[in-house]
Amino acid sequence: MDVLPLVLSLLYQFATSAAFFFLAALGLVVILGMMNIINLAHGELMMIGAYTATLTVHAGVPFWLSVILGFFVAAAFGAVLELLIVRRFYGRELGALVVTWGVSLVLGQGTLLFFGPFLPSIKIPGGSFSYGVFSFSDYWLILVLVSLLLILGLWWLYNRTLYGLQAKATMQNPEMARSLGVRTPRIYTLTFSLGAGLAGLSGALLAPTVTIAPFMGQQFVAPAFITVVVGGAANVIVGAVASSALLAAVKTPIGMAFGAFSGTVALLFAALIIIRIMPNGISAALQKYFIRRAGGAAR
Amino acid sequence: MRTIVGLISGGADIGRTRVFWIGFGVIILLFLLYPTQTSAFRVANVSFYLLNIPLGLGMALLWGYGGVLSFGHVAYFGIAGYVYGIVAGNMSENAFGPLAGVAAGLLASAFVAGIFGYFVFYARVQKWIIPILTLVLTLLLETFLGQTAGYQWRIGSVLLGGYNGMTGIPWFQLGGFVFEGYSFYYLCLFVVLACYFSLRMLVNSNFGQVIVAIREDELRTELLGYDIRARQWVVFVLSAVLAGLSGLLYVQWGNYITPSQVGLLQAALPVIWAAVGGTTSLLAVVISTFTLNWVTYTLSAQGNQYAMVIIGALLVVTMLFFPRGIVVMVAERLGRFRTRRTAPSQP
């Protein structure tokens, strides 16, 4: 057997599972990093995105447009959720966790009652090609590309726009930001809505690869939360990227050798060991490392 | 004896007046007499509401008194249930097999919780990480148990059974005496009362006060010379054992268990019982656990599909409007009313 196809196949598996972790955790990390709130209704927001995409595709809308619709529908849901409920729980982390869990129960069960136990799924866009003995799916490569674009987009949003500046100011010191004229409640609503929208976008993007059912969000819950826990809250985008890569590097070889379930179990153990070593996640450890290096260079 | 009474009537739970204790005694008497007045079917239902109470008490201890939230206590419920099924099922000839199963089940729960607790408490992780990791653990357990269909997943003579679950789990028995039907009801009642009174003594003890101090201010408690990691670990393991106790009673009640008992929907329930009752009171959680089990069971027995929607909405409403729990807030209102009427001179 040739070595090159095998290496490429490993690389492909690594990249696609890193993209999966990143997409699953994306909406969650935006909300956690900016607002210090864990949104346990995350899986249900992804489900809303996936349902929007599926229903509109079946109605004849092109797939790319339905993905964008998934973003906006979930974002609207997120805005309503923030205004009605989440708003009252700022500064009460555990309260926010519990109340969003209640929301997720209502959304999941409500969808079951309203749409039934499943929807006909949509087929994966694009074909596949093979190289050596391995075959590769076009769509998963596109998802890897989309993940990279999303990272760039978020970087641009938080470093080059007025919203990004005001959001960072609100996160660092809400009182000071308010006294400088930033309308912090609106920033919170926008941020929660953005996070919800990104969850919906991920749900819509992943919709062709999974079964469309009311509790489909559950399968993203474990990977998304492990990614967030490992990444930490110091710098969530960097944390999410680094921990997606790291978790994919754990999961790919173990999953290949011992099967998918062992890969997932290995993830939990990896997460436990990593937080034992770095209690605040990778991003805090990286930050500390770079600050120390910068300090050393200055001296 | 005096210390026991002092510990039970200490200030860490609601209900300390003479009127309260008379009412408490009357209610226990009613529970004792209940089987004589009704059918075996109803008694079995009430046993089910009772057997969930230790799980709720574990949540109250961990979350309300300890300030640590776990979304995955059903994992320990399930571990104890499955281990009991394996051990007691394999020793079905032996009159003390179920007792060995109980011991093994509780040990297994404590063991898994001990390892898990070591990683999270000794790493001093941030508050929001523990609920998430516990949730992930229980989801993984469900996935694992779900794929155990088939004959390769046989332990001794017991099949794990995948999503069909484990069936034919033996009743609890002590020597020749089998607990089923009415005697099982009294067993549940005894376990619930024993758990409640020992926990009430625990939270009023020195240890309990340190636990509450850790909840209020970790750093200050540590600076006073207490090892907060060890104490949080002990509370976590203890609450896992309580969850395991409920799991044991559950499999002895229904003689079967399925992986969905450790799934996401079930995992939500103990949190809801504790939040609706009011996490800072053991008695409130006992009341809410019993009542909510009664309501959900009745609703779903009538084929009402909205049961989980109602329960989820109840959680949201409680968190929004009764942040300290419905039972606790009602009790406070009653208490204030009473003090105003009987002792107006007191501040």
Contacts between the chains, C-beta under 8 A, distances in Angstrom:
chain1	res1	chain2	res2	distance
A	38	B	128	5.1
A	38	B	131	7.7
A	38	B	132	6.7
A	85	B	316	6.6
A	85	B	320	6.7
A	88	B	320	6.4
A	89	B	319	7.7
A	93	B	127	5.8
A	93	B	128	5.1
A	94	B	63	7.9
A	94	B	69	5.0
A	94	B	127	6.6
A	94	B	128	7.4
A	94	B	131	7.3
A	95	B	319	6.1
A	95	B	323	6.9
A	97	B	69	6.8
A	97	B	71	8.0
A	97	B	128	6.6
A	97	B	131	5.6
A	98	B	69	7.4
A	98	B	271	6.1
A	98	B	275	5.8
A	98	B	315	6.9
A	98	B	319	5.9
A	99	B	315	7.3
A	99	B	316	5.8
A	99	B	319	4.1
A	99	B	320	7.1
A	101	B	71	7.4
A	101	B	268	6.1
A	101	B	271	6.9
A	101	B	315	7.2
A	102	B	268	8.0
A	102	B	272	7.5
A	102	B	312	4.8
A	102	B	313	7.1
A	102	B	314	7.8
A	102	B	315	3.4
A	102	B	316	4.0
A	102	B	319	6.7
A	103	B	312	7.4
A	103	B	316	6.1
A	104	B	312	7.7
A	105	B	265	7.5
A	105	B	268	5.8
A	105	B	308	5.9
A	105	B	309	7.4
A	105	B	311	7.0
A	105	B	312	3.0
A	105	B	315	7.2
A	106	B	309	5.5
A	106	B	312	4.1
A	106	B	313	5.5
A	106	B	316	6.9
A	109	B	305	8.0
A	109	B	306	7.7
A	109	B	308	4.4
A	109	B	309	4.5
A	109	B	312	6.6
A	110	B	309	5.9
A	112	B	305	8.0
A	113	B	305	5.7
A	113	B	306	7.2
A	113	B	309	7.2
A	215	B	264	7.5
A	218	B	139	7.2
A	218	B	264	5.5
A	221	B	135	7.2
A	221	B	136	7.8
A	221	B	139	6.6
A	221	B	264	7.4
A	222	B	135	7.9
A	222	B	136	4.8
A	222	B	139	4.9
A	222	B	140	6.8
A	225	B	132	4.5
A	225	B	133	7.8
A	225	B	135	6.9
A	225	B	136	5.8
A	226	B	136	6.0
A	228	B	132	7.4
A	229	B	129	5.3
A	229	B	132	5.8
A	229	B	133	6.5
A	233	B	126	7.4
A	261	B	143	6.3
A	261	B	144	6.7
A	261	B	147	6.4
A	264	B	140	6.4
A	264	B	143	7.0
A	265	B	140	6.1
A	265	B	144	7.6
A	268	B	133	7.7
A	268	B	136	5.8
A	268	B	137	6.6
A	268	B	140	5.8
A	271	B	133	7.0
A	271	B	136	7.6
A	272	B	116	7.7
A	272	B	119	4.4
A	272	B	120	7.7
A	272	B	133	7.2
A	273	B	119	7.8
A	275	B	119	7.2
A	275	B	120	7.5
A	275	B	123	5.2
A	275	B	125	5.4
A	275	B	129	6.6
A	275	B	133	7.9
A	276	B	119	5.4
A	276	B	122	7.3
A	276	B	123	4.6
A	279	B	123	4.7
A	279	B	124	5.6
A	279	B	125	5.2
A	279	B	126	7.4
A	280	B	126	7.0
